[in-house]
Amino acid sequence: MSARIVLLVTSPRLPAGLLTAAAWDVVRRHPVLAGAESELTTAVRVAGGEVTVVDGRATQALLDAAAAHGVAVWLAGPAGDESLARELGLRLAREPGLAELELMYGSWDPPGARLLDAVAVMDRLFSPGGDPWKRAQTHRSLAGFLLEECYEAYDAISAGDTDALREELGDVLFQVVLHARLAEELPEAQRWTVDDVAGGLVDKMVRRNPHVFADAEAGTLEELEASWERIKRAEKARDSVLDGIALSQPALALAAKILERAGRVGLAVPPPLAESQVDPEARLGASLLATVAAAREAGLDPEAALRRAALAYADAVRTAERR
């Protein structure tokens, strides 16, 4: 039976001891080599494994260990040690009788693991020797950037460009992580972290979806929406159905949201008549509000409609410029 070398790759984003049963069997039964000391080498030793840190020619050390013991395990570092795997593969391709090479995954990144990397990178940027510009920012100074990144994500959605949307959502996520890191520098009574942001989101999703996380019946989409609104009202003691509307959004979208909220609770408050207004700006505003109300009755999105018309007009202007 030929010698065997096991390249054991693990996720650096999980605690060191979280290995599969098969991986634990391998590291307990056979000699383990590694390129450096780490939390994982310590965990293997504590569990009764034999670990040797190799300084220098790792390929030859692995071949010698496999020849002496039948099986040798290489405990890959956080980056996976691809150069060693390549060198070892080329050596065994030239001399196939030396040993067989096996790749084993001792643990995998869970979904969302790269979010941990985003948090770690942001922390590095805020640490001494990091980025002075980011450390000099405040929530207020970054407010415009957050809005701009959201608009760029909206543009990608409007264009149907999912690759661009992935990138733009990354920029939105950057703003979230950056604001959370800034909040860690606030006075103690006001301080919060990205885990507080994520924890609040998780709690909210669980509370607002009892048909998934509790024993509530799912019902129709209309019943689910009504349940969502009841839960929101119970969470937030609001005096008005209009409380919580983002007042800084574009005026057309703001008007549509106000009309939608009023209609949701059956309030029939007629918008002001343009003819009754005393100045031109008020008359124009009342006329636009009436147009938004008509769009809502027709099931149209006035913000999207005006954006579409404006972009078409922009194309016409560019065409005229070329002429």
Disulfide bonds with the S-S distance in Angstrom:
none
